[in-house]
Amino acid sequence: MSTNNATEAAKESASQAAESLGISTEQLSGWAEVAMEYAEIYLPKLAVALVILIIGLILIKILLGGMKKLFKVKGFDKTLENFLLSFTGILLKIILGITVISTMGVQMTTFVALLGAAGLAIGMALSGTLQNFAGGVMLLIFRHYKVGDWVEMQGYSGTVKEIQIFNTILKTPDNKTIIIPNSPISTDSLVNYSTEPKRRVDFTLGIGYEDDIDQAKKVILDVISADERVHKDPAPFIAVAELADSSVNFTLRVWVDSGDYWGVYWDNLEAFKKALDANGISIPFPQRDVHLHQVE
């Protein structure tokens, strides 16, 4: 069968099918013309939009890969790295989607207005969550603390286990998990005990009024000097801090590595007690003199 015959047969079959559906040949021809017109208008735009989409996705992948390498070289915090990569990827894909839709000839004015209204409604409904999100972004950018730091915030103390976008998770020494929203953390004060490499350990030690002050100082300094974790520079400092009701109180200040703080504190409290006892120096407990008057 020749091409012309095949074409005529196809037209005749289409005409018969249209007549069976109650559609005239003129209507079918008009629809075909309209379809051809739309195809001529939108097919090139669709092709261009598809090309833009493919190229855009490739460029986004390359850009995110470059950012990841840069973060690795700069030593960025892993949590901050993941957040920035995810946020940047989503933002770029949204921009790419809008560009593709615009290329196809879709009017974006109404779409953007609807998107803005929806964003406003969602923002009002999730205002607290968005505040925590903003707080998390600020914490990740300024890095007031990092995973592994010992911190005190919002009335809680513990080791930072994880910094999430909405919350910060602490682990306490007794193995409790504390989840704190990021918003109040970013606007309130906090104490980070792990920022500096060295910390000062303060001791308060009391002896009896009848005991020898110079001998007590020597015993205390001998004990603390024997601990290799205590820094020699600055040297340990000891002085009489208070003449209390029942004791003469010393203040002892020494510097240690931040990680040795509690070990030095607890170990030497026990060592001070044993050394003072061995040298006959008392550690008095609170006492009160009671005078009785007989009333006749």
C-alpha positions in Angstrom: 0.0 0.0 0.0 1.4 3.4 -1.0 1.9 6.2 1.4 -1.0 8.3 -0.1 -3.4 5.4 0.1 -2.4 4.8 3.8 -3.0 8.5 4.6 -6.4 8.5 2.8 -7.4 5.3 4.7 -6.4 6.9 8.0 -8.4 10.0 7.3 -11.4 7.9 6.3 -11.1 5.8 9.5 -10.8 9.0 11.6 -13.9 10.5 9.9 -15.9 7.3 10.5 -14.9 7.3 14.1 -15.8 11.0 14.6 -19.2 10.5 12.9 -19.9 7.5 15.2 -19.3 9.8 18.2 -21.5 12.6 16.8 -18.6 14.8 15.8 -18.5 16.4 12.4 -15.5 16.3 10.2 -15.2 20.1 10.3 -15.0 20.0 14.2 -12.4 17.3 14.1 -10.4 19.3 11.6 -10.7 22.4 13.7 -9.5 20.6 16.8 -6.6 19.2 14.9 -5.6 22.7 13.8 -5.8 24.0 17.3 -3.7 21.1 18.6 -1.1 21.8 15.9 -1.0 25.5 16.9 -0.5 24.7 20.6 2.2 22.1 19.7 4.0 24.7 17.6 3.9 27.2 20.5 4.5 25.0 23.5 6.7 22.1 22.3 9.7 24.3 21.7 9.1 25.9 25.1 8.8 22.4 26.7 12.0 21.3 25.0 13.8 24.4 26.3 12.4 24.0 29.8 13.5 20.3 29.8 17.1 21.4 28.8 17.2 24.0 31.5 15.9 21.5 34.1 18.6 18.9 33.2 21.4 21.5 33.0 20.2 23.1 36.3 20.2 19.8 38.2 23.7 19.0 36.9 25.0 22.5 38.0 23.3 22.2 41.4 25.0 18.8 41.9 28.4 20.3 40.9 27.9 23.3 43.2 27.0 21.1 46.2 29.9 18.9 45.6 32.2 21.9 45.5 30.7 23.2 48.8 31.2 19.8 50.4 34.9 19.8 49.5 35.3 23.3 50.7 33.7 22.5 54.1 36.0 19.5 54.4 39.1 21.6 53.8 37.9 24.3 56.2 37.1 21.8 58.9 33.4 22.8 59.2 31.3 21.1 61.9 29.5 18.1 60.5 26.1 19.3 61.6 26.6 22.7 60.1 27.9 21.1 56.9 24.8 18.9 56.5 22.4 21.7 57.2 24.0 24.1 54.8 24.2 21.6 52.0 20.6 20.5 52.5 19.3 24.1 52.8 21.3 25.3 49.7 20.1 22.3 47.7 16.4 22.9 48.5 16.7 26.6 47.8 18.4 26.1 44.4 15.9 23.5 43.3 13.0 25.8 44.2 14.6 28.6 42.1 15.2 26.1 39.3 11.6 24.9 39.4 10.3 28.5 39.2 12.6 29.2 36.2 11.4 26.0 34.4 7.8 26.9 34.9 8.3 30.5 33.7 10.1 29.2 30.6 7.0 27.2 29.7 5.0 30.4 29.6 3.1 29.9 32.9 2.3 33.3 34.5 4.0 33.3 37.9 2.3 36.3 39.4 -0.7 34.4 40.7 1.4 31.5 41.6 3.8 33.6 43.7 0.9 35.4 45.4 -0.6 32.1 46.4 2.7 30.8 47.5 3.2 34.0 49.6 -0.2 33.7 51.2 0.4 30.0 52.0 3.8 30.8 53.5 2.3 33.5 55.7 -0.4 31.2 57.0 2.1 28.4 57.6 4.5 30.8 59.3 1.9 32.1 61.7 0.9 28.5 62.6 4.5 27.4 63.1 5.9 30.6 64.6 7.5 28.8 67.6 9.0 26.2 65.4 10.3 28.8 63.0 11.9 30.6 65.9 13.6 27.4 66.9 14.8 26.9 63.3 16.2 30.5 63.2 17.9 29.9 66.6 19.4 26.7 65.3 20.8 28.5 62.2 22.4 31.1 64.4 23.9 28.5 66.7 25.3 26.6 63.8 26.7 29.7 62.2 28.3 31.3 65.3 29.2 27.9 67.0 28.9 29.0 70.6 29.4 25.3 71.4 30.0 22.0 69.6 29.3 18.4 70.0 31.2 17.1 73.0 31.3 20.3 75.0 30.3 20.5 78.6 27.8 23.4 78.9 25.2 24.9 81.2 22.1 26.3 79.6 18.5 27.0 80.5 19.0 25.6 84.0 20.6 22.3 82.8 24.2 21.0 82.6 25.5 18.2 80.5 27.6 17.2 77.5 26.3 18.3 74.0 25.3 15.1 72.3 23.7 16.6 69.2 22.9 20.1 67.7 19.8 19.8 65.6 18.0 22.4 63.5 15.2 22.8 66.1 16.7 21.5 69.3 20.0 20.9 71.2 20.3 17.5 73.0 22.4 17.2 76.2 23.5 14.1 78.0 23.8 14.4 81.8 26.4 12.5 83.8 23.7 10.2 85.2 22.7 9.3 81.6 19.6 11.4 81.2 18.8 13.0 77.8 17.7 16.7 77.9 16.1 18.3 74.8 16.2 22.1 74.8 14.6 24.3 72.0 17.2 26.4 70.1 15.3 29.6 70.3 15.8 30.5 74.0 19.4 29.2 73.8 20.3 31.6 71.0 18.9 34.6 72.9 19.9 33.7 76.5 23.2 33.4 78.3 25.0 30.0 78.4 28.2 28.7 80.0 30.6 26.6 78.0 33.1 24.9 80.2 35.0 23.3 77.3 35.9 26.4 75.2 39.2 27.1 76.9 42.0 24.4 77.2 42.7 25.3 80.8 40.4 25.7 83.9 41.1 26.9 87.4 40.1 24.6 90.3 39.2 26.3 93.5 39.4 24.6 96.9 38.2 25.9 100.2 39.8 24.1 103.2 39.4 24.9 106.9 41.6 24.2 109.9 41.2 24.8 113.6 42.1 28.0 115.3 44.7 26.1 117.4 46.5 24.6 114.4 49.6 26.1 112.8 48.7 28.1 109.7 52.2 27.8 108.1 52.3 24.0 108.7 48.8 23.6 107.2 49.8 25.6 104.1 52.9 23.4 103.6 50.9 20.2 103.9 48.3 21.4 101.4 50.9 22.6 98.9 52.9 19.3 99.2 49.7 17.4 98.3 48.7 19.5 95.3 52.3 19.7 94.0 52.5 15.9 93.9 49.6 15.8 91.4 51.2 15.8 87.9 47.9 17.0 86.4 48.3 20.4 88.1 50.1 23.0 86.1 53.3 24.6 87.4 52.6 27.8 85.6 50.7 29.6 86.9 51.8 28.2 90.2 49.3 27.0 92.8 48.0 29.9 95.0 47.0 29.5 98.6 46.0 32.2 101.2 43.8 32.6 104.3 40.4 33.6 102.9 38.3 33.8 106.0 38.4 33.7 109.8 35.1 31.9 110.1 33.1 31.0 113.2 34.7 27.6 113.8 37.7 27.5 111.4 40.4 29.3 109.6 39.6 28.9 105.9 42.1 28.7 103.1 41.5 29.3 99.4 43.6 27.1 97.1 43.6 27.9 93.4 45.3 25.7 90.8 45.2 25.4 87.0 44.6 22.2 85.1 43.6 21.0 81.6 39.8 21.3 81.2 39.4 17.5 80.9 41.2 17.0 84.3 39.0 19.4 86.3 36.8 16.9 88.2 39.5 14.3 88.6 41.9 16.8 90.2 39.1 18.2 92.4 37.8 14.9 93.8 41.2 13.1 94.1 42.8 15.9 96.0 39.9 16.5 98.4 40.5 13.0 99.7 44.3 13.5 99.7 44.0 16.8 101.7 41.9 15.1 104.4 44.4 12.2 104.8 47.5 14.5 104.8 46.0 16.9 107.3 45.0 14.0 109.6 48.5 12.4 109.3 50.1 15.7 110.4 47.7 16.3 113.3 45.9 19.2 111.8 42.2 19.2 112.5 39.4 20.0 110.1 36.8 21.4 112.4 33.0 21.1 112.1 30.7 23.9 113.1 30.6 24.4 116.9 28.5 26.6 119.2 29.2 27.5 122.8 26.0 27.4 125.0 25.9 29.3 128.3 23.3 28.4 130.8 22.1 30.9 133.3 20.3 29.7 136.4 17.3 31.9 137.2 16.3 31.9 140.9 
